[in-house]
Amino acid sequence: TTYKENASPANTHTERHRSQQLLMEQHDSTLPLQVARYGHGCSAIDEHHMIIVGGKDATNRRNSPRLLASGILYNIRTQQSTPLPNDMPEALCAIRTVVANAEFLYVIGGKAGRRYVNTVYRLSLKTLK
């Protein structure tokens, strides 16, 4: 990921959205994700794994898509995913920030239905709780 100083939020959002679209187009038929989702948050947790959380169910995009509280651990090397054992306390989409360090993953902000939230959820990468 390339970070730009003084990047306007609109350009950053557009670039991020386009890169997510390209990634989905390149791998759409090969990613064994339990639920096709969009508006999710994700973060690499090491060189071979990432966690994907929340978002909206992409299989029902035309009718009101359901919000997701679930998350998955995705292995980039094997292209296999494992559901996280626990859902987030609240289903979220438009997650603005997902940050991981060696011990924890943090999900910051997002949207629950029509309201924006200012919550921070923490997941232990050791216990996945």
HELIX and SHEET records of a PDB file:
HELIX    1   1 PRO A    9  HIS A   27  1                                  19    
HELIX    2   2 ALA A   58  ASN A   60  5                                   3    
SHEET    1   A 2 ARG A  37  TYR A  38  0                                        
SHEET    2   A 2 LYS A  56  ASP A  57 -1                                        
SHEET    1   B 4 GLY A  41  ASP A  46  0                                        
SHEET    2   B 4 HIS A  49  VAL A  53 -1                                        
SHEET    3   B 4 GLY A  71  ASN A  75 -1                                        
SHEET    4   B 4 GLN A  80  PRO A  83 -1                                        
SHEET    1   C 3 THR A  97  ALA A 100  0                                        
SHEET    2   C 3 PHE A 104  ALA A 112 -1                                        
SHEET    3   C 3 ARG A 115  SER A 124 -1                                        
END                                                                             
